[in-house]
Amino acid sequence: MVAVADGHGDDLKYILVSHAPDSDSWWNTIKNGIALAGEQMDVSVEYRNPPTGDLADMARIIEQAAASQPDGIITTLADFDVLSGPIRAAVDQGIDVIIMNSGTPEQVRDVGALMFVGQPEYDAGLAAGLRAKGDGVGSFVCVNHVISNTVVAERCRGFADGLGVELGDSMIDSGQDPAEIKNRVTAYLTANPETDAILTLGPTSADPTILAVKDMGLDGDIYFGTFDLGTEIVNGIKDGTINWGIDQQPFLQAYLPVVVLTNYDRYGVLPGNNINSGPGFVTKDALGKVEEFAGEFR
Amino acid sequence: MADTPQAVLDERLKEISPLRRALIRPELGGIIGTIAVFTFFALLAYDSGMFNAQGVMNWSTVSAQFMIIAVGACLLMIAGEFDLSVGSMIGFAGMMIAIFGVTLGWPMWIAILITFAICTAFGALNGYIVVRTGLPSFIVTLATLFILRGFTIFIPQTVERKTIIGGIREAAEGDWLAPVFGGKILTGLFQWFGDIGLIDTFTRGNREGQPVVDGIPMLIVWAIVLIVFGHLLLTRTRFGNWIFAAGGDAQAARYAGVPVNTVKIAMFMFTAFCATVFAVCQVMEFGSAGADRGLLKEFEAIIAVVIGGALLTGGYGSVIGAALGALIFGVVQQGLFFANVESSLFRVFLGVILLLAVILNTYIRRLITGER
């Protein structure tokens, strides 16, 4: 993932550090986004992640990135305690930092980053919850495949608050294995037949959940919302299994920071606010472009 | 009369040439590997920041992490056993400290000591089950891997409804024991290095003027202490001989009066102790414990030990070799980034190094010992 600068002769170099384990396919869009931005802006870009998703390893990667003296670091803030130290140290060395994907505006200010580009998770969950309430939903199950990431769980909390119900035992720890996810969702829906809605938090949990719902003959019957998009999710929206997908537009989360940093370094211009890349609801009505680029740029 | 000195020599003593003595050492492969790896990166990444103060501190810290768990894994492997629960133990120990120190609000030194007690007890349990049942330690500790990881997710979910518990740094403030794991030494020296321009200093923020590397973290000190302790234990004590004997041929060792079971259980406890040291240093540095900490670290420990020349079948190996293996592992892992190699290729490179190291070590050993 290296695009070499030529033409500008300013050799700008940006490193994106994510918290995603290698197995998480959602981040492929991020890789495509940063690669395209590097090409278009004519700068060098690199993508780094801890192979197992271990956040302490991620902190070391940020320290390592800072030691290599890039012009900017783009990173997620998946755990403030672990990552704020290394990020602040990078900022204090004069490296520009943009936080993407995970983190709150307060935390971003606190570490001295330029801005936040992403989807405020709780707000996105709340918006989804309010929408579902309007559609007559009263109870739900939240299928959480990243139980160790507290930020992602905020989506479930926001959704519960939007519906006006207690989260309680509605959030299940599904694990990352597709067969396990499918079985757990099936087991939950069998044990709790009165459940109105399913919320999944990404393709990892959504894809097997679609299968579970179809196997149980509940497709089109149970209210099904999901975060993020992927080929299976788009197909699910198309055939009516899924009511909506919330797109936080990962492409923009990777693409925009590179554009912002490059223009900041070259011309000193900088947007005045954080950039919300989501939530955007994707329903059956607007599927054309989404379908074309799902899993690649969407 | 005096022209036959050999006659008075004991027949069990045999002259070995210094070259042969050097070649027979298990750490030979580690030494060659270390030189090769540093030469490789000196050529490929010399101006990338890998060898500035910050870069050196970065790969030293990562290597020190590997070293801490490799020392335990090495002694255990020489004693003829494995521990696959090391990674889970790291996550579990960190979480215990968070539960005792933050959730229950106990003083940090009590939290740390109790965590050490619980974790070494789990190590003892591993060892006890292995020696009692005669099952392979591979299976027994694989079970512990899942048991500990399960608790590490279940306990914080139950008591805190989340899987990352923060606030450990704040809870450890003013504690007398916490700095032994999370502190830094020689800070004055590094400030002086910064003042005379030997190390870069921060250019802005509230640490302006301070050096970017402001001391040696206790993590590295622990790594050195454990290596020295492990090396002396193995090579200078009777217990060290027992470890070799227990791993070489347990039955023969028993006949010779070696308390094999005690030795093995003690080594399982020591491995758990090392994992706990790793975990305490980690939570003190980063201030939080997460349920996914330490994933796959058990294999990283074993890789370091094997690169360092130890035999998977036990009875042969050295702590210095394991430490060098950890250094190679750390330098390669971090160095490939500085050398601008795509991160997914790191595993390919690591696999190749592992394979070469094992082949080289085995070849040398066969050459020397004449076994086949």
Interface residues (C-beta under 8 A of the other chain):
Chain A: M1 V2 D22 E46 Y47 R48 N49 P51 T52 G53 D54 L55 A56 A59 R60 I61 E63 Q64 A65 A66 A67 S68 Q69 D79 F80 D81 V82 G85 R88 A89 V91 D92 Q93 G94 G112 I147 S148 N149 T150 A153 D173
Chain B: S48 G49 M50 N52 Q54 G55 M57 N58 W59 T61 V62 I153 Q157 K162 T163 I164 G166 G167 I168 R169 D200 F202 T203 R204 G205 N206 R207 E208 V212 Q282 F286 G287 S288 G290 A291 D292 R293 G294 L295 L296 Q334 F337 F338 N340 E342 S343 S344 F346 R347
